Amino acid sequence: MSSERYAGQRAPVGSEEFRRACGRFATGVSVASVLDAKGAPHGLTVSSLTSVSLDPPLILICLGHAVSAIHHFRAATHFGINILAEDQRALSERFARKGQDRFDGVAWQPGVTGVPLLPGVLAAIECAVHRIVPMGDHDILVGEMVHAQVNDGQPLLYFAGSYREL
């Protein structure tokens, strides 16, 4: 539908209303990770993770333009996605905080592609950067999965502004 149909009736949706509505969609929680040009790890908590295609195996994450490490993701050839287990809430909270070295004191190992991977996650996914698409105040990073390790366990979930369990 075009916006012309709503001329005079359309009020912009505020960011709080947008967040409340989108918060009604339960999501898993993950940490996206990347190495900078000097080999230092960077990462942040993301809940915007979506499978895109089976052939080739593509997934996407969305990163806000204000994210301090976004330039490292933009410059990288590979990135990691660490899907958190229900007992990893502290990692989610740590990687969501601003103004600190999120990897300081956190155990990690390099994946096959060198990206930082966290131990104990439900899935450790390594992606080659396929495309980066600026969209609004975020970048959509589409990655082609090149390696994955999957483990058993229960997911860390987020719904309506709170962590939840199955």
C-alpha positions, 0 to 999 in steps of 0.5 A: 500500500502506498503512503498516499492512501494514508495521507492526513491519517498517518502518524509516525511510529515512535521508537518506543512504540516500535520497540514494544511491538517488535519486542513481542517477537521472541528471539534467541540471543547471540554474540556477533564477533569479529577480529580487527586488523591487529587481531584483537577480538570485538563483539556485541549482543545481537538478537536480529539474526535471520536465516536467509537462504539454504543455497547458498547458506546465508544468514543476516545480522543487523548492527546499529550505526552507533555500534562502536565496533561497526567499522571492524565488521565493515572491514572484515572478510569474516564474522562469527555468530555465537548462539547463547545457551540459557546459562549464558545470560551474563555473556549477553549482558556483558556484550550488550554494555557500552564503553568497555573491552567486552572480551577482556577476561572472556575465554574464546578461541579462534574458529577455522576462519580466525573469528572469535568463538565463545565456549559453551554456546549452542552454535558457533557459526563462521561466516564469510561476508557476502554483502553489507547493506546500509538500511535506516540506522543499521547495516544489514550484514549478510554472511555465507556460513562457511563453518558451524559447530552445533551443541545440545542445550536450551536457548537463551531467549528474549521477549518483551524486554526480559530474558525467558526460558522455554 
